[in-house]
Amino acid sequence: MSRPNLDEIKQVYIESDLLFSESEVAQAIDKMGAEISADLADQDPVIFSIMNGGLVIGGQLLTRLNFPLEASYLHATRYRNTTSGHELEWKVPPMIEFKGRPVLVVDDILDEGHTLVEVMKYFEREGASSVEAAVLIEKEHDRKATPGLKARYTGLTIPDRYIFGYGMDYKGYWRNAPGIFAVKGL
């Protein structure tokens, strides 16, 4: 696979639509942190961020949770370098014991949600006392993996557009963009 043209990558950022500023995203993460703290502060949870998208939101959310918890990451995919899903494949499986404990799965976006649903089912099957999801962004459309699929904790909701920033990428780039941006025309 060839690398994208950096001029194109830069141009996408320049022409993009800012949907949420850095301060608006920070406020949403603050709100998520308060809700999660109210629900999980006395429960000894394990928090797993899904790589790579969950890296930014996971790190920022953790700093807003002022209670004892264990945190780790996992990397699971259903795509195996294709565009259609397969069975869940663990690139990095959960590495902290979670049986009998609440699990919070943190990801950047709930789009269709196929991978998130499979990861949550895994934790349920393997004995977590409860499993919830926290996502920075929920995309509004009717293509969810399960009808009515929602994350327990959601930062922001967006229309059905191709977005990047705060962990979400455009062709592997701009996960570091300081806000939530939509690609012009997509």
C-alpha positions as CSV (number, residue, x, y, z in Angstrom):
1,M,0.0,0.0,0.0
2,S,1.5,3.3,-1.0
3,R,1.7,6.2,1.4
4,P,-0.7,9.1,0.8
5,N,0.6,12.4,-0.6
6,L,1.5,14.7,2.2
7,D,0.3,17.7,0.3
8,E,-3.1,16.1,0.0
9,I,-3.1,15.3,3.7
10,K,-2.3,19.0,4.5
11,Q,-4.9,20.2,2.1
12,V,-7.6,18.1,3.7
13,Y,-6.9,19.8,7.0
14,I,-6.9,23.3,5.5
15,E,-10.2,22.7,3.8
16,S,-11.9,20.8,6.6
17,D,-14.9,21.9,8.6
18,L,-14.3,22.4,12.3
19,L,-17.2,20.7,14.0
20,F,-16.0,21.0,17.6
21,S,-13.1,23.1,18.9
22,E,-10.5,21.9,21.3
23,S,-12.3,23.6,24.2
24,E,-15.6,22.1,23.3
25,V,-14.0,18.6,23.2
26,A,-12.4,19.2,26.6
27,Q,-15.8,20.2,28.0
28,A,-17.3,17.0,26.7
29,I,-14.5,14.9,28.2
30,D,-15.0,16.7,31.5
31,K,-18.7,15.8,31.4
32,M,-17.9,12.2,30.6
33,G,-15.3,12.0,33.4
34,A,-17.9,13.3,35.9
35,E,-20.5,10.8,34.8
36,I,-18.1,7.9,34.9
37,S,-16.7,8.9,38.3
38,A,-20.2,9.1,39.7
39,D,-21.0,5.6,38.5
40,L,-17.7,3.7,38.9
41,A,-15.7,5.4,41.8
42,D,-16.4,2.7,44.3
43,Q,-16.4,-0.3,42.0
44,D,-12.7,-1.1,41.2
45,P,-13.1,-0.9,37.4
46,V,-10.7,-1.9,34.6
47,I,-10.7,0.6,31.8
48,F,-9.5,-0.6,28.4
49,S,-8.8,1.9,25.5
50,I,-9.1,0.4,22.0
51,M,-6.1,1.2,19.9
52,N,-5.4,3.1,17.8
53,G,-8.4,5.5,17.9
54,G,-8.9,5.3,21.7
55,L,-5.4,6.5,22.5
56,V,-6.2,10.2,22.7
57,I,-9.6,10.0,24.4
58,G,-8.4,7.2,26.7
59,G,-5.4,9.2,27.9
60,Q,-7.4,12.4,28.4
61,L,-10.4,10.7,30.1
62,L,-8.1,8.9,32.6
63,T,-6.9,12.2,33.9
64,R,-10.4,13.2,34.8
65,L,-11.2,10.0,36.8
66,N,-10.1,10.7,40.4
67,F,-10.6,7.3,41.9
68,P,-8.7,4.0,42.0
69,L,-8.8,2.1,38.8
70,E,-6.6,-0.1,36.6
71,A,-6.1,1.0,33.0
72,S,-4.8,-0.8,29.9
73,Y,-5.4,-1.0,26.2
74,L,-6.3,-3.6,23.7
75,H,-6.1,-3.8,19.9
76,A,-8.7,-5.8,18.1
77,T,-9.8,-5.7,14.5
78,R,-12.4,-7.3,12.3
79,Y,-10.9,-6.0,9.0
80,R,-7.5,-7.7,8.5
81,N,-6.5,-5.1,5.9
82,T,-9.8,-5.4,4.0
83,T,-12.8,-3.2,3.9
84,S,-15.3,-5.8,5.1
85,G,-15.5,-7.3,8.6
86,H,-14.5,-10.8,9.7
87,E,-14.4,-12.4,13.1
88,L,-12.6,-10.5,15.8
89,E,-8.9,-10.8,15.7
90,W,-6.8,-9.8,18.8
91,K,-3.6,-7.9,17.9
92,V,-3.1,-7.2,21.6
93,P,-5.5,-9.0,23.9
94,P,-6.6,-7.6,27.3
95,M,-3.6,-7.9,29.7
96,I,-5.2,-7.0,33.1
97,E,-7.4,-9.5,35.0
98,F,-11.0,-8.3,34.7
99,K,-13.1,-11.3,35.8
100,G,-15.7,-10.2,38.4
101,R,-15.0,-6.5,37.9
102,P,-16.7,-3.8,35.9
103,V,-15.1,-3.1,32.5
104,L,-15.3,0.2,30.7
105,V,-14.3,0.1,27.0
106,V,-13.1,3.5,25.7
107,D,-13.0,4.3,22.0
108,D,-12.9,7.3,19.8
109,I,-16.1,6.9,17.8
110,L,-19.2,4.8,17.7
111,D,-19.9,4.6,14.0
112,E,-21.5,1.3,13.0
113,G,-20.0,-0.3,16.1
114,H,-19.2,-3.9,14.9
115,T,-15.8,-4.1,16.6
116,L,-17.0,-2.4,19.8
117,V,-20.0,-4.8,20.1
118,E,-17.7,-7.8,19.6
119,V,-15.1,-6.5,22.2
120,M,-17.9,-5.9,24.7
121,K,-19.4,-9.4,24.1
122,Y,-15.9,-10.9,24.7
123,F,-15.7,-9.2,28.2
124,E,-19.2,-10.4,29.0
125,R,-18.4,-14.0,28.0
126,E,-15.1,-13.9,29.9
127,G,-16.7,-12.9,33.2
128,A,-16.7,-9.1,33.7
129,S,-19.3,-8.1,36.3
130,S,-20.5,-5.4,33.8
131,V,-19.4,-4.0,30.5
132,E,-20.0,-0.4,29.4
133,A,-18.7,1.7,26.6
134,A,-17.4,5.3,26.5
135,V,-16.9,7.0,23.2
136,L,-15.9,10.6,22.4
137,I,-18.1,10.7,19.3
138,E,-21.3,9.0,18.3
139,K,-22.2,9.3,14.6
140,E,-25.9,9.7,13.8
141,H,-27.1,7.3,11.2
142,D,-29.2,4.1,11.0
143,R,-26.4,1.6,10.1
144,K,-25.5,0.5,13.7
145,A,-24.4,-3.1,14.2
146,T,-27.3,-3.6,16.5
147,P,-30.4,-1.4,16.2
148,G,-30.5,1.2,18.9
149,L,-26.8,0.7,19.8
150,K,-25.6,3.4,22.2
151,A,-22.6,3.9,24.4
152,R,-23.3,4.4,28.1
153,Y,-21.0,7.5,28.0
154,T,-20.9,9.8,24.9
155,G,-19.0,13.0,24.6
156,L,-20.4,14.5,21.4
157,T,-22.8,13.6,18.6
158,I,-22.1,14.4,14.9
159,P,-23.9,14.1,11.6
160,D,-22.9,11.3,9.3
161,R,-19.7,12.7,7.9
162,Y,-16.1,11.6,7.5
163,I,-14.3,13.1,10.5
164,F,-10.8,13.2,12.0
165,G,-9.0,14.6,15.1
166,Y,-8.7,13.5,18.8
167,G,-7.7,9.9,17.8
168,M,-9.8,9.6,14.6
169,D,-7.7,9.6,11.4
170,Y,-7.8,10.6,7.8
171,K,-5.7,8.0,5.8
172,G,-3.7,7.4,9.0
173,Y,-3.0,11.1,9.6
174,W,-4.4,13.8,11.8
175,R,-5.3,11.7,14.9
176,N,-3.4,14.6,16.6
177,A,-5.7,17.4,15.2
178,P,-6.8,19.7,18.0
179,G,-10.6,19.4,17.5
180,I,-13.1,17.4,15.6
181,F,-12.9,18.1,11.9
182,A,-15.0,16.9,9.0
183,V,-13.5,16.3,5.6
184,K,-15.0,18.8,3.1
185,G,-17.4,17.0,0.8
186,L,-17.4,13.7,2.7
